[in-house]
Amino acid sequence: MNITKDIIADLLPTYYSGECSHDTKSLVEEYLKANPDFERQAKYISRDPLQGPIPQRLAKKDEMRSLEKTKKLLRLRSSIMALAIFFSIAPFSFFNVDGRTHWMLLESPVDASFYGAVGICMWVVYFVMRQRMRVL
């Protein structure tokens, strides 16, 4: 059987943790002696094999709590998006009183600018929430 670099690379974590059998240990050591370039790479990688903490399995209760929190945040984000859309469109709305059409932007510019400002704030909140949820 031909022992390849990929096979040895798969065995390295157990080799460096000391959990492999004696035969595996001697096989890896033989290969590393025969390939000094790969041995240097393996030693470099073995210094810091993990960049962060090892993820732990959550208990069922914690998983359900996390799921409920995520659902709640998604509902909140959806509501904020709906409000952002509403307040963004509201300044361009019109209404009919006594057979006459009134454009909010033309006849109530203060109200229209207030709605527009609230819409911009809602969009900022929405995109901040979206970014934070993407990171998590």
matplotlib code that plots the C-alpha trace (Angstrom):
import matplotlib.pyplot as plt

x = [0.0, 1.3, 1.2, 0.4, 0.8, -3.0, -3.1, -0.4, -2.1, -5.3, -3.3, -1.4, -4.1, -4.2, -0.4, 0.2, -2.5, -0.9, -4.0, -2.8, -1.5, 2.1, 2.0, 0.4, 3.0, 5.9, 4.3, 3.9, 7.4, 8.9, 7.1, 8.1, 11.8, 11.6, 9.9, 11.5, 9.6, 6.3, 7.6, 8.3, 4.8, 3.3, 5.2, 4.1, 0.5, 0.6, 1.6, -1.8, -4.2, -7.4, -8.1, -10.8, -12.5, -13.9, -17.7, -19.5, -22.8, -25.7, -28.3, -31.8, -33.1, -30.3, -30.9, -34.6, -33.8, -31.4, -34.0, -36.7, -34.3, -33.4, -37.1, -37.8, -34.9, -36.0, -39.6, -38.3, -36.1, -39.0, -41.2, -38.5, -38.2, -41.9, -41.9, -38.9, -40.8, -43.9, -42.1, -40.0, -43.1, -45.4, -44.0, -45.1, -48.6, -51.8, -55.3, -58.6, -60.8, -64.0, -63.2, -59.8, -56.5, -53.8, -50.2, -48.3, -45.0, -46.5, -49.1, -47.4, -43.7, -42.9, -44.9, -43.4, -39.8, -40.6, -41.9, -38.8, -36.4, -38.2, -37.9, -34.1, -33.7, -35.6, -33.4, -30.3, -31.6, -32.6, -29.2, -27.4, -29.5, -28.9, -25.2, -25.1, -27.2, -25.0, -22.0, -23.6]
y = [0.0, 3.4, 5.9, 9.4, 12.8, 13.1, 9.9, 11.3, 14.6, 12.8, 11.0, 14.1, 15.3, 11.9, 11.7, 15.1, 14.5, 11.2, 9.2, 7.0, 3.4, 2.5, 1.4, 4.6, 6.6, 4.7, 5.1, 8.9, 9.2, 7.2, 9.4, 12.6, 11.5, 10.7, 14.1, 16.9, 19.7, 18.1, 17.6, 21.4, 22.2, 19.7, 21.1, 24.6, 23.7, 21.7, 24.7, 26.3, 23.8, 25.6, 29.3, 29.4, 27.4, 24.0, 24.2, 22.3, 20.5, 22.4, 20.8, 20.4, 23.3, 25.6, 24.7, 25.5, 28.8, 29.7, 28.8, 30.9, 33.9, 33.6, 33.4, 36.5, 38.4, 37.5, 38.6, 41.9, 42.4, 41.7, 44.2, 46.8, 46.2, 46.6, 49.9, 51.1, 50.4, 52.1, 55.2, 55.4, 55.3, 57.5, 60.9, 60.1, 59.2, 61.0, 61.1, 62.3, 64.8, 66.3, 65.2, 66.8, 64.9, 66.0, 65.0, 64.8, 65.8, 69.0, 70.0, 68.8, 68.9, 68.9, 65.7, 64.2, 65.0, 63.5, 60.3, 60.2, 60.7, 57.9, 55.7, 56.4, 55.6, 52.3, 51.3, 52.0, 49.9, 47.1, 47.0, 47.1, 44.2, 42.3, 42.7, 41.6, 38.6, 37.6, 37.7, 35.5]
z = [0.0, -0.9, 2.0, 0.6, 2.1, 2.5, 4.7, 6.9, 7.1, 8.3, 11.0, 12.3, 14.7, 16.5, 16.3, 18.0, 20.6, 21.5, 21.0, 18.1, 18.3, 18.4, 14.7, 13.6, 15.5, 13.9, 10.4, 10.8, 12.2, 9.3, 6.7, 8.4, 8.5, 4.8, 4.0, 6.0, 4.1, 5.1, 8.7, 9.0, 7.7, 10.1, 13.1, 12.1, 11.9, 15.1, 17.1, 16.8, 15.3, 16.5, 16.0, 18.6, 21.3, 20.4, 20.0, 22.7, 22.1, 23.7, 25.9, 24.4, 26.7, 25.5, 21.9, 22.2, 24.0, 21.2, 18.6, 20.2, 20.6, 16.9, 15.8, 18.0, 16.4, 12.9, 13.6, 15.0, 12.0, 9.6, 11.5, 11.3, 7.6, 7.2, 9.1, 7.0, 3.8, 5.1, 6.3, 3.1, 0.9, 3.2, 2.0, -1.5, -0.5, -1.3, 0.1, -1.1, 0.9, -0.5, -4.0, -3.9, -4.0, -1.5, -2.0, 1.3, -0.1, -1.6, 1.0, 4.2, 3.6, 7.4, 7.9, 4.8, 5.9, 9.4, 7.8, 5.5, 8.5, 10.4, 7.3, 7.1, 10.8, 10.4, 7.4, 9.5, 12.3, 9.9, 8.2, 11.6, 12.9, 9.6, 9.9, 13.6, 12.9, 10.0, 12.3, 14.9]

ax = plt.figure().add_subplot(projection="3d")
ax.plot(x, y, z, "-o")
ax.set_aspect("equal")
plt.show()
